[in-house]
């Protein structure tokens, strides 16, 4: 580790002011940031904690939309997102109790790890990412591996999820890291179906649009039997080949549909 300044503002305005300083960086759950600091892969001069800001914590449902504030932990989502059981299940499968009680939804989405769980739900549900400056549609927000539409000093204040009629998240877990080797989130709405895929592609999270179209006409596992997922851009590593991950996308989509 190295020397840096640490501040813990009590209000959003105080946090935004602190982030205007050169090399300042926000700290939410810290599940990714702290390890990178220890390895000196990231060396900000100031860390601005968002965890002491009460206005950034909590979740609520109104008008068919669940709003989750940016510093809400995975554990809180798992316990309190009763109106959206698919998302509650997703949150309950993240890491272990220590990670779930520290990591936050805003931190996860801001980092956009290619194997993070929340991005699959955000894409499938066509969620809206709310920042201190604007609102960003999920399709515009995610821009590739570890890349997002966030600008310098911009922070996620909330995420708005349209609540589906039915949903399920199927995570094929890599046992050592507990990240999904491949994860699929299926969300069924009255007029459409969303299928968000994480952990599989070199480009990060994506929607399997061919499956969405097929399932919108026939919401059954049989509707995707004739479809194939191209392996060209899939991750290949010691845990699984590109072809294996492409196969998992189809299998987990079918299982998710069956369990919705």
DOROMAR-333549 format. One record per residue (C-alpha): residue number from 1; residue in three letters; chain; y, x, z. Coordinates in steps of 0.001 Angstrom, whole numbers, plus 500000, padded with zeros to 6 digits. Layout:
<recs>
+-----+------+-----+--------+--------+--------+
| seq | type | mol |  north |   east |     up |
+-----+------+-----+--------+--------+--------+
| NUM |  ALA |   A |      Y |      X |      Z |
...
+-----+------+-----+--------+--------+--------+
</recs>
This chain:
<recs>
+-----+------+-----+--------+--------+--------+
| seq | type | mol |  north |   east |     up |
+-----+------+-----+--------+--------+--------+
|   1 |  UNK |   A | 500000 | 500000 | 500000 |
|   2 |  UNK |   A | 503645 | 501079 | 499737 |
|   3 |  UNK |   A | 506973 | 500134 | 501326 |
|   4 |  UNK |   A | 508639 | 496903 | 500255 |
|   5 |  UNK |   A | 510904 | 494289 | 501773 |
|   6 |  UNK |   A | 509366 | 491009 | 502927 |
|   7 |  UNK |   A | 511398 | 487832 | 503389 |
|   8 |  UNK |   A | 510270 | 484374 | 504421 |
|   9 |  UNK |   A | 512960 | 481815 | 503511 |
|  10 |  UNK |   A | 512933 | 478352 | 505025 |
|  11 |  UNK |   A | 514364 | 476485 | 502034 |
|  12 |  UNK |   A | 513827 | 476493 | 498293 |
|  13 |  UNK |   A | 517452 | 477466 | 497682 |
|  14 |  UNK |   A | 517080 | 480503 | 499934 |
|  15 |  UNK |   A | 513916 | 481520 | 498088 |
|  16 |  UNK |   A | 515549 | 481186 | 494673 |
|  17 |  UNK |   A | 518520 | 483243 | 495813 |
|  18 |  UNK |   A | 516221 | 486013 | 497073 |
|  19 |  UNK |   A | 514302 | 486014 | 493794 |
|  20 |  UNK |   A | 517488 | 486778 | 491874 |
|  21 |  UNK |   A | 517403 | 490316 | 493215 |
|  22 |  UNK |   A | 515926 | 492997 | 490977 |
|  23 |  UNK |   A | 512143 | 493494 | 491242 |
|  24 |  UNK |   A | 511751 | 490572 | 493688 |
|  25 |  UNK |   A | 508517 | 488603 | 493338 |
|  26 |  UNK |   A | 507339 | 485325 | 494879 |
|  27 |  UNK |   A | 504356 | 485304 | 497213 |
|  28 |  UNK |   A | 502396 | 482079 | 497530 |
|  29 |  UNK |   A | 498764 | 482301 | 498674 |
|  30 |  UNK |   A | 498552 | 485980 | 497755 |
|  31 |  UNK |   A | 494883 | 485835 | 496780 |
|  32 |  UNK |   A | 495595 | 487797 | 493597 |
|  33 |  UNK |   A | 498901 | 489466 | 494392 |
|  34 |  UNK |   A | 497869 | 491254 | 497593 |
|  35 |  UNK |   A | 494854 | 493048 | 496021 |
|  36 |  UNK |   A | 497031 | 494196 | 493111 |
|  37 |  UNK |   A | 499600 | 495542 | 495583 |
|  38 |  UNK |   A | 496902 | 497501 | 497395 |
|  39 |  UNK |   A | 495826 | 499045 | 494097 |
|  40 |  UNK |   A | 499461 | 499645 | 493100 |
|  41 |  UNK |   A | 498970 | 497673 | 489929 |
|  42 |  UNK |   A | 502003 | 495650 | 490986 |
|  43 |  UNK |   A | 504911 | 497219 | 492856 |
|  44 |  UNK |   A | 507782 | 494779 | 493548 |
|  45 |  UNK |   A | 510581 | 495953 | 495822 |
|  46 |  UNK |   A | 510716 | 492596 | 497610 |
|  47 |  UNK |   A | 508199 | 489838 | 498308 |
|  48 |  UNK |   A | 509604 | 486351 | 498801 |
|  49 |  UNK |   A | 507153 | 484146 | 500683 |
|  50 |  UNK |   A | 507026 | 480476 | 499690 |
|  51 |  UNK |   A | 504651 | 479436 | 502460 |
|  52 |  UNK |   A | 507279 | 478613 | 505067 |
|  53 |  UNK |   A | 509082 | 476087 | 502871 |
|  54 |  UNK |   A | 508041 | 472600 | 503967 |
|  55 |  UNK |   A | 509442 | 470982 | 500801 |
|  56 |  UNK |   A | 506815 | 472844 | 498765 |
|  57 |  UNK |   A | 503805 | 471518 | 500680 |
|  58 |  UNK |   A | 501996 | 468188 | 500401 |
|  59 |  UNK |   A | 500612 | 465698 | 497912 |
|  60 |  UNK |   A | 501168 | 462038 | 497127 |
|  61 |  UNK |   A | 500133 | 459364 | 494648 |
|  62 |  UNK |   A | 502347 | 456748 | 493023 |
|  63 |  UNK |   A | 502259 | 454863 | 489745 |
|  64 |  UNK |   A | 498939 | 456370 | 488691 |
|  65 |  UNK |   A | 500185 | 459950 | 489112 |
|  66 |  UNK |   A | 499213 | 462454 | 491776 |
|  67 |  UNK |   A | 501971 | 464936 | 492616 |
|  68 |  UNK |   A | 500883 | 468125 | 494364 |
|  69 |  UNK |   A | 503604 | 470453 | 495594 |
|  70 |  UNK |   A | 503356 | 474099 | 494625 |
|  71 |  UNK |   A | 502533 | 475690 | 497997 |
|  72 |  UNK |   A | 499803 | 473170 | 498857 |
|  73 |  UNK |   A | 496538 | 474965 | 499633 |
|  74 |  UNK |   A | 493227 | 474366 | 497913 |
|  75 |  UNK |   A | 491825 | 473217 | 501242 |
|  76 |  UNK |   A | 494487 | 470551 | 501585 |
|  77 |  UNK |   A | 493832 | 469295 | 498051 |
|  78 |  UNK |   A | 490100 | 469166 | 498773 |
|  79 |  UNK |   A | 490672 | 467066 | 501898 |
|  80 |  UNK |   A | 493564 | 464841 | 500855 |
|  81 |  UNK |   A | 493209 | 464164 | 497114 |
|  82 |  UNK |   A | 491107 | 461066 | 497822 |
|  83 |  UNK |   A | 492674 | 459144 | 494920 |
|  84 |  UNK |   A | 491429 | 461826 | 492540 |
|  85 |  UNK |   A | 487881 | 462826 | 493572 |
|  86 |  UNK |   A | 487324 | 465073 | 490541 |
|  87 |  UNK |   A | 490254 | 467260 | 491530 |
|  88 |  UNK |   A | 489238 | 467209 | 495195 |
|  89 |  UNK |   A | 485795 | 468456 | 494162 |
|  90 |  UNK |   A | 487340 | 471224 | 492060 |
|  91 |  UNK |   A | 489465 | 472421 | 494986 |
|  92 |  UNK |   A | 486473 | 472330 | 497348 |
|  93 |  UNK |   A | 484563 | 474744 | 495097 |
|  94 |  UNK |   A | 487230 | 477449 | 494969 |
|  95 |  UNK |   A | 486203 | 480681 | 496712 |
|  96 |  UNK |   A | 485283 | 480350 | 500368 |
|  97 |  UNK |   A | 487024 | 478712 | 503369 |
|  98 |  UNK |   A | 489335 | 481694 | 503837 |
|  99 |  UNK |   A | 490486 | 481516 | 500210 |
| 100 |  UNK |   A | 490807 | 477717 | 500235 |
| 101 |  UNK |   A | 492942 | 477766 | 503373 |
| 102 |  UNK |   A | 495291 | 480411 | 502003 |
| 103 |  UNK |   A | 495396 | 480084 | 498230 |
| 104 |  UNK |   A | 497750 | 477553 | 496657 |
| 105 |  UNK |   A | 497756 | 475464 | 493503 |
| 106 |  UNK |   A | 501110 | 476890 | 492424 |
| 107 |  UNK |   A | 499911 | 480445 | 492871 |
| 108 |  UNK |   A | 496770 | 479762 | 490861 |
| 109 |  UNK |   A | 498623 | 478174 | 487961 |
| 110 |  UNK |   A | 501350 | 480826 | 487967 |
| 111 |  UNK |   A | 498765 | 483610 | 487738 |
| 112 |  UNK |   A | 496677 | 481784 | 485091 |
| 113 |  UNK |   A | 493563 | 483865 | 485592 |
| 114 |  UNK |   A | 491174 | 483191 | 482675 |
| 115 |  UNK |   A | 488540 | 482079 | 485197 |
| 116 |  UNK |   A | 490758 | 480044 | 487532 |
| 117 |  UNK |   A | 489634 | 476486 | 488217 |
| 118 |  UNK |   A | 492883 | 474463 | 488297 |
| 119 |  UNK |   A | 493943 | 475199 | 484698 |
| 120 |  UNK |   A | 490920 | 473289 | 483370 |
| 121 |  UNK |   A | 492001 | 470154 | 485249 |
| 122 |  UNK |   A | 495626 | 470579 | 484194 |
| 123 |  UNK |   A | 494611 | 470794 | 480537 |
| 124 |  UNK |   A | 492099 | 467946 | 480648 |
| 125 |  UNK |   A | 494569 | 465649 | 482438 |
| 126 |  UNK |   A | 497571 | 466788 | 480390 |
| 127 |  UNK |   A | 499344 | 467520 | 483641 |
| 128 |  UNK |   A | 503009 | 468391 | 483934 |
| 129 |  UNK |   A | 504012 | 471670 | 485596 |
| 130 |  UNK |   A | 507271 | 471176 | 487510 |
| 131 |  UNK |   A | 509431 | 474219 | 488241 |
| 132 |  UNK |   A | 512803 | 474753 | 489883 |
| 133 |  UNK |   A | 514329 | 474524 | 486376 |
| 134 |  UNK |   A | 512302 | 472106 | 484224 |
| 135 |  UNK |   A | 509084 | 470232 | 483523 |
| 136 |  UNK |   A | 506464 | 471771 | 481218 |
| 137 |  UNK |   A | 503511 | 469996 | 479590 |
| 138 |  UNK |   A | 500202 | 471744 | 480253 |
| 139 |  UNK |   A | 499575 | 472310 | 476538 |
| 140 |  UNK |   A | 502857 | 474264 | 476383 |
| 141 |  UNK |   A | 502522 | 475962 | 479754 |
| 142 |  UNK |   A | 499301 | 477946 | 479245 |
| 143 |  UNK |   A | 499871 | 480683 | 476677 |
| 144 |  UNK |   A | 496809 | 482917 | 476875 |
| 145 |  UNK |   A | 495092 | 485159 | 479390 |
| 146 |  UNK |   A | 497396 | 485616 | 482422 |
| 147 |  UNK |   A | 500284 | 484315 | 480284 |
| 148 |  UNK |   A | 502392 | 481209 | 480955 |
| 149 |  UNK |   A | 505711 | 479680 | 479945 |
| 150 |  UNK |   A | 507285 | 480689 | 483274 |
| 151 |  UNK |   A | 510444 | 482752 | 482980 |
| 152 |  UNK |   A | 511586 | 485549 | 485288 |
| 153 |  UNK |   A | 512282 | 484191 | 488773 |
| 154 |  UNK |   A | 511037 | 480681 | 487913 |
| 155 |  UNK |   A | 508638 | 479141 | 490411 |
| 156 |  UNK |   A | 506280 | 476173 | 490362 |
| 157 |  UNK |   A | 507472 | 473474 | 492748 |
| 158 |  UNK |   A | 504901 | 470772 | 491920 |
| 159 |  UNK |   A | 502192 | 469648 | 489513 |
| 160 |  UNK |   A | 501913 | 466051 | 488281 |
| 161 |  UNK |   A | 498414 | 464835 | 487370 |
| 162 |  UNK |   A | 497900 | 461451 | 485688 |
| 163 |  UNK |   A | 494960 | 460091 | 487686 |
| 164 |  UNK |   A | 491961 | 459350 | 485412 |
| 165 |  UNK |   A | 489558 | 456419 | 485645 |
| 166 |  UNK |   A | 486725 | 458900 | 486128 |
| 167 |  UNK |   A | 486487 | 462679 | 486327 |
| 168 |  UNK |   A | 484164 | 465524 | 487189 |
| 169 |  UNK |   A | 484360 | 469298 | 487396 |
| 170 |  UNK |   A | 481187 | 471259 | 486681 |
| 171 |  UNK |   A | 481372 | 474909 | 487670 |
| 172 |  UNK |   A | 478680 | 477390 | 486673 |
| 173 |  UNK |   A | 479451 | 479947 | 489353 |
| 174 |  UNK |   A | 479324 | 483711 | 489134 |
| 175 |  UNK |   A | 477736 | 484339 | 492562 |
| 176 |  UNK |   A | 479549 | 487579 | 493430 |
| 177 |  UNK |   A | 483119 | 486440 | 492734 |
| 178 |  UNK |   A | 482646 | 482647 | 493037 |
| 179 |  UNK |   A | 484811 | 482301 | 489960 |
| 180 |  UNK |   A | 483348 | 480095 | 487233 |
| 181 |  UNK |   A | 481346 | 482007 | 484648 |
| 182 |  UNK |   A | 482237 | 478833 | 482778 |
| 183 |  UNK |   A | 483796 | 475669 | 484173 |
| 184 |  UNK |   A | 484433 | 472299 | 482516 |
| 185 |  UNK |   A | 486677 | 469493 | 483734 |
| 186 |  UNK |   A | 486208 | 466069 | 482109 |
| 187 |  UNK |   A | 488793 | 463321 | 482659 |
| 188 |  UNK |   A | 488351 | 459803 | 481261 |
| 189 |  UNK |   A | 491409 | 457606 | 480701 |
| 190 |  UNK |   A | 491736 | 454160 | 479184 |
| 191 |  UNK |   A | 492954 | 455549 | 475854 |
| 192 |  UNK |   A | 491593 | 459096 | 475740 |
| 193 |  UNK |   A | 489238 | 461681 | 477210 |
| 194 |  UNK |   A | 490249 | 465203 | 478245 |
| 195 |  UNK |   A | 487930 | 468209 | 478318 |
| 196 |  UNK |   A | 489366 | 471401 | 479853 |
| 197 |  UNK |   A | 487366 | 474645 | 479758 |
| 198 |  UNK |   A | 487889 | 477727 | 481916 |
| 199 |  UNK |   A | 486070 | 481044 | 482368 |
| 200 |  UNK |   A | 484757 | 481148 | 478818 |
| 201 |  UNK |   A | 487460 | 482220 | 476368 |
| 202 |  UNK |   A | 489310 | 485490 | 475852 |
| 203 |  UNK |   A | 492403 | 483348 | 475316 |
| 204 |  UNK |   A | 492061 | 481695 | 478717 |
| 205 |  UNK |   A | 491850 | 477978 | 479404 |
| 206 |  UNK |   A | 491520 | 475615 | 476441 |
| 207 |  UNK |   A | 490802 | 472017 | 475512 |
| 208 |  UNK |   A | 487630 | 471271 | 473574 |
| 209 |  UNK |   A | 489318 | 468820 | 471248 |
| 210 |  UNK |   A | 486242 | 468009 | 469143 |
| 211 |  UNK |   A | 484445 | 466816 | 472271 |
| 212 |  UNK |   A | 487512 | 464847 | 473376 |
| 213 |  UNK |   A | 487543 | 462934 | 470090 |
| 214 |  UNK |   A | 483802 | 462237 | 470186 |
| 215 |  UNK |   A | 483858 | 461110 | 473825 |
| 216 |  UNK |   A | 486863 | 458850 | 473260 |
| 217 |  UNK |   A | 484662 | 456778 | 470926 |
| 218 |  UNK |   A | 481456 | 457054 | 472946 |
| 219 |  UNK |   A | 481689 | 458273 | 476519 |
| 220 |  UNK |   A | 478156 | 459556 | 476846 |
| 221 |  UNK |   A | 476471 | 462940 | 476771 |
| 222 |  UNK |   A | 474857 | 461969 | 473498 |
| 223 |  UNK |   A | 478237 | 461841 | 471795 |
| 224 |  UNK |   A | 478487 | 465654 | 471757 |
| 225 |  UNK |   A | 474894 | 466456 | 470800 |
| 226 |  UNK |   A | 475831 | 467292 | 467227 |
| 227 |  UNK |   A | 478806 | 469474 | 468176 |
| 228 |  UNK |   A | 478858 | 473242 | 468487 |
| 229 |  UNK |   A | 481284 | 475532 | 470265 |
| 230 |  UNK |   A | 482248 | 478670 | 468277 |
| 231 |  UNK |   A | 481420 | 481893 | 470117 |
| 232 |  UNK |   A | 483943 | 484040 | 468216 |
| 233 |  UNK |   A | 486612 | 484129 | 470944 |
| 234 |  UNK |   A | 484345 | 483816 | 473966 |
| 235 |  UNK |   A | 484181 | 486388 | 476763 |
| 236 |  UNK |   A | 481192 | 488748 | 476596 |
| 237 |  UNK |   A | 480387 | 490896 | 479620 |
| 238 |  UNK |   A | 477537 | 491959 | 481901 |
| 239 |  UNK |   A | 477274 | 488413 | 483248 |
| 240 |  UNK |   A | 476805 | 486631 | 479937 |
| 241 |  UNK |   A | 477217 | 486949 | 476189 |
| 242 |  UNK |   A | 479776 | 485083 | 474115 |
| 243 |  UNK |   A | 477000 | 482873 | 472738 |
| 244 |  UNK |   A | 475800 | 482093 | 476258 |
| 245 |  UNK |   A | 479250 | 480992 | 477366 |
| 246 |  UNK |   A | 479675 | 478862 | 474235 |
| 247 |  UNK |   A | 476351 | 477191 | 475048 |
| 248 |  UNK |   A | 477454 | 476621 | 478646 |
| 249 |  UNK |   A | 480612 | 474821 | 477493 |
| 250 |  UNK |   A | 478516 | 472191 | 475716 |
| 251 |  UNK |   A | 475930 | 471868 | 478476 |
| 252 |  UNK |   A | 478475 | 471551 | 481273 |
| 253 |  UNK |   A | 480540 | 469040 | 479303 |
| 254 |  UNK |   A | 477495 | 466831 | 478882 |
| 255 |  UNK |   A | 476588 | 467111 | 482556 |
| 256 |  UNK |   A | 480165 | 466337 | 483619 |
| 257 |  UNK |   A | 480194 | 463205 | 481491 |
| 258 |  UNK |   A | 476927 | 462092 | 483040 |
| 259 |  UNK |   A | 478320 | 462566 | 486549 |
| 260 |  UNK |   A | 481718 | 460944 | 486007 |
+-----+------+-----+--------+--------+--------+
</recs>
